[in-house]
Amino acid sequence: MDGLEDLRDFQNDVADLSIFRARRRIKKKNYRVRFNPLQSLSDKEFKLRYRFSKENMSRIIEIIRPDIQGDTRGGSIPVELQVMAVIRYWGRHEIQEDNADIHGMSQQTLSRLSRKVATALASKSSRYIKMPSNISEETNAIRKFEAICGLQEITGAIDCTHIKIRRVGGDVGQYHVNRKGHYSINTQVVCDADMKICDIVCHWRGSTHDARIYRESSIKRRFEEQEFIGRLIGDSGYPCTPHLITPVLRPRTEAERQFNQRHIQTRNIIEKCFGVWKQRFRILLEVMRGSYDNIKTTIIACAVLHNLAIILNEEQDTTSLQSTDEEMDTSIISDDNVAQITRDIYIQNDTLITT
């Protein structure tokens, strides 16, 4: 009997030891402390850090809320905090780890959320990035361009800007180097007189010329198919066509010189658009990192946010805008005869209207 009791005691001790070891293996989860910037910051502080007012940020969150699923696990991150953390990262381009610490999450989590929020915003691009869809909308766009300095029949201003990316290796790396020696994505944008982005193409490598991007873009085909009644206005890096008005390369008459001056003033709206867009989301000013596809998605997402800022009447401080001189294409495309005749007629008609 004593031997049987000793055996039972030994078995109980082994069971107790197993339970003790199992408990030691279970580590207590320590959740990071998180705060709600909408409640913790003043209106001025919030706008400075998150690029939008509290009211407009809440509207943006509601627009993409159905596409942002919060974790159901313990310590889940609310949808509001997910969106705000990502927009702050894009706007201020802080060190990702520091931004993550501010919002009580890991750097890996913020990186994952950046991809998710970018995808959600980019999926709304067809709603917020679009050319005029009817005569009334285009007529309104033409009137606003005409109000700048009187140029007629201008539907949009077109130009390209380079978004820097990290070094691309392999045999194709050289094709991503632009004329400034930076690795980049050459991004074509059409904007209206309100600096709203109406069309964007952001998949061409940095060495690609602006004229080629336009030649192979859908916006060129849409104008050629007479989907619009107006024209585009662009710099001398583009070919002069019946649907794209460029400056006169060597003006000889006073009418041509006046046209070039008014052309510059009108086309300057696209340079302002680039300045405001990149100042609002400074990630576009610095070298963007990540996969090529994720960079393109982020560019589209920032374009959607830029348009939302205009739609929501979000004020933008333009006193500290950086110069966009580096965006201007200094190469010149020679005009063909048909396009030159078309532009000459345009200048004559414009001169008759303004005199």
N, C-alpha and C positions, 0 to 999 in steps of 0.2 A: 504493500500500500504506500509506503513512504516513497518507493521508487516511482510509482504512478503519479503521486502528487508533485514530486520534483520535476517530472516530465511536463506536467501541466503548467507549472510555474515557469519553466523554461520557454514553453510555447507562448505564454502570455507576454513574457519579456521580449521575445522576438517580434511579436505583433506590435507591442508598444514602441519598440525601436523603429520598426518600419513606418509607423504613423508619424513618429517624430522626424524621421528623415524626409518623408514626403512633405511635411509642413515646412521644413527648412528650404525645400526646393521652390516653394511658392513664394515669389517675391511680390511685395506690395507695389501696386502701380501708383506712381506719383504723377499726377496730372499738372500741367503747367497752368499758371494763373493767367487768365485771359480777361480782357476788359472790352467794353463796347465803346468804340470811339464816338459813336453817335450820342452817347450819354455823357462821356467823360471829358470831351473837348468842347471848347466854345466854338461858335460858328466860324470865327476868323481862323482859329487854330486848325479846325477841321478842313476848311477850304485850302489852307496853305499846305497841308500834308496830304490830302486826298484828292486835290484838283477839282472837286465838285462841292457844291453846298450840300448840307445835310438832306435837304428836301430832294434835290436832284439825284443824289446818290441813292436815296431810297427808291426813287422811280426806276433807276437803272437796275437795281437789285430785283425789283418786281418783274422787269422785262425778261430777265434771264433766269429767274428763280425756277421755273419748270425744268430747265436744262441742267440745273446744279443740284445734285442729290447729296444731302448731308449724310455722314456716316451714322449708322445706328448703334455703333459700338460705344462703350464708355468713353467719356472725354471727347465726344464728337464736336466738330467745329461747325458753328452755325453758318448757314448760307451767307448771311450778312457779313460775317467776319471773313469768310473766304473771298468774297468779291472785293471788299475794301482792302484787304491785305495785298491782293494782286494789283489792283489799280494804283495803290500807293507805290508798289515796287516799280511799275511801269512809269509812273509819273515822276518820281524822284530818282529812280535808278540807284537806290541804295544797295549796299552789299547785301546779297540775298540772305545770308545768315543773320545779319543784324535786323533786317526787316522781319524775319521769321521770329526772332526772339521778342521783338516788340509786341507781336500778336500772339505770343504763347504757343508757338508751334515750331517744329524742326525745319531745317533748311530743305530737307528732302520733301517734306509735306508741302512747303510753299512752292517748290519746283513743280510738284505734281498738280497743285491747284492752279498754277499759272497756265499749264496746258489745258486744264479743264475749263477755266474761265475764258481763255482765248478761243477755244472751240465753240463755246456757247455763244460768245459775241459774234464770231465770224459767221455762224449759222444764220444770223439776223442781217447779214450784209445786203441781201436782195431787197430788204425792206427799207434800209437806211442809206444805202449807197446806190443811187440810181439816177439816170438821166431823166429829163422831162418826159412824161408819159403821154401827154396830149398837147394840143395846140395852145390851150390856155396856159399851161405851166411853162411851155417854151416861150411864149410871148412875154410872160412875166419875167423870165430869165433874161431875155433880150433887152427888155426895158431897163433892167438893173445895170447891165453892162453899158448900155447907151448913156446912162446917167453918170458914168465915171468921167467920160470926156467926149461923148457924142458919137463914138463908132457904132455903125449900124449892123444889125443882123449877126451879132455875136452870141452864140449859145453857151460856149464854155471856153476856158483857157486851159491849154495843155502844156505839160512839161514833165521832165523826169528828175528824180532825186535819188541819190545813192544812199542806201542804208548799209552801214558797215557791218560786216560779219567777221568772225574769227577766221584764222588762216585755214584754207582748204588744201588738203594734201592730195597727192597723186598727180596723174597726168593732166587732169582737168583743172587743177588749182590755178594755173596761169590765166584761164578764161574768166576767173572771178576777180581779177585785178583790174581796177578802173584806171583812168588816165592820171589820177592823183597818186597811184601806187597803193591803194587800199583794196582789200578784199571786200566786195560789196554785192548787194542785189540792186540792180537798176530798176527803180519803181516808177512806172508811168501813172500820172494822175491827171484827171480832168476835173476842174472845179468850177463853181458858178461864182457870181459876183458877191455872194455872201461868204465865200471861202469854204463852202460845203463841198466835200468830195463827192463827185457824181459818177466817177468811173476810176477803177484802179487795177493795174496789172503789176504783180510783184513776184514774178518767177524767172526773170531774165538775169543772167550773170553780169557782173560789173563791167566787163569789157564790151558788152553789146551796145551799139550806137542807138541813140534815141530814135533816129529815123527808122531803123529796122523794127524796133519795138512797135512803133506806130503802124508801119507797113503791114505787120502781121497781127495786128490787134483787131478785135471785134468792133471797136468804136469806129475805125476807119470804114469797115464794111457797112456799118449801120448808116453812116453819113452818105456813102456812095449809093446806097439803096434808097436814099431820099427819105429816111425815117424822120429826119429833122428838117426844119425850114431854114435854120440859121447855119452858122459856120463856127469852126474852132479858130482860136487865135494862138499862135505859137512863135517861138524864136527862130533864128536863122539855122538852127540845127535840124529843122524839119523842112521837107520839100514844100514849096508853095503849090497848092492844088485848089480846085474850085471849092473845096470844103474846108481848107486849112489856110488861113491868111498869115503870111510871114512878112517881116519888114523888107523894104526895098534895099538891096545890097549896096547899090551906088546911086543914091538919089541925085537927080539932076534939076528937078524943078522945085519951086517953092511948095507946090501941092504935095509932092512926094516927101519933102522934108517935114512938113506938118503932119502928114500921115504917119511917118516913122515916130515922131514924138508922141502922138496920140496912141499909137500902137504900143509903145513902151509903157505908157501910163496905164493902159487897159490891161496889158498882159502881166503887169506887176502884181495883179491880184493872186496869181498862182504862186509867186515868190512869198507873198504874205501868208498864203495858206500853208506853205511848207514851214515857215517860221513859227506860226502859231501852233501847228500840229506837233512839231518837234519840241517846242518849248513846253507844251502841255504834257507831253509824254517823252521825257528825256532819255528813255531807253532807246529811242530812235536816233539820238545824237551820238551815242557811244557805240562801242562794238557789241553787237548782239551775239549771245552765245546759245548753244543748244543745237538741236538737229535742224537741218535746212527746212524741212516741212513745218516744224514748230515755229521757226522764225517767220515764215510766210504767214502762218495763221495769226501770229501776234501782230504783225503789221496790219493785217485786215481788221483785227479786233480794235487796234488803236484808231484806225480810220472810222470805224463804227462809233467809237466813243467820242471822237472829234465831232462827228456830225450830230450826235446826241447832245453834245455841249452847245452847239449852235441852235438846235431845235428847242432846247430847254432854256435858251437865253442865259447860258452860263457865262459870266463875265471872265475875261482873260486879260491879265496884266501884260500889255505889249511893250512896256518900257524897257524890258530887259531882253527883248528878242535878239538872238544872234543874227549876224549878217548871213545872208544866203548866197553871197557871191560865188561860193564854191559850187553852187548848184547850176550856175549858168553854163550852157554849152557854147564854147568858143568856136567850134567847127562850123563851117558854112556849107550849105547845100545849094548848088546852082539851080536857078529857076528854069523850067522848060518853057517853051514859047506859049503853049496854050494857057498854062497857069499864069504866066506873066500878063497875057492879054486880059485874063479874067480879073487879075488884081488891078490892072490899069483902069478897067471899067468900074471896078469897085471904088477906086480912089476918085475918079471923075464924078461918079454919082454922089459920093460922100462930100466932095467939094461943093457940088451944087446945092446939097442940102444945108451945109453949114454957112454958105455965103448969102 
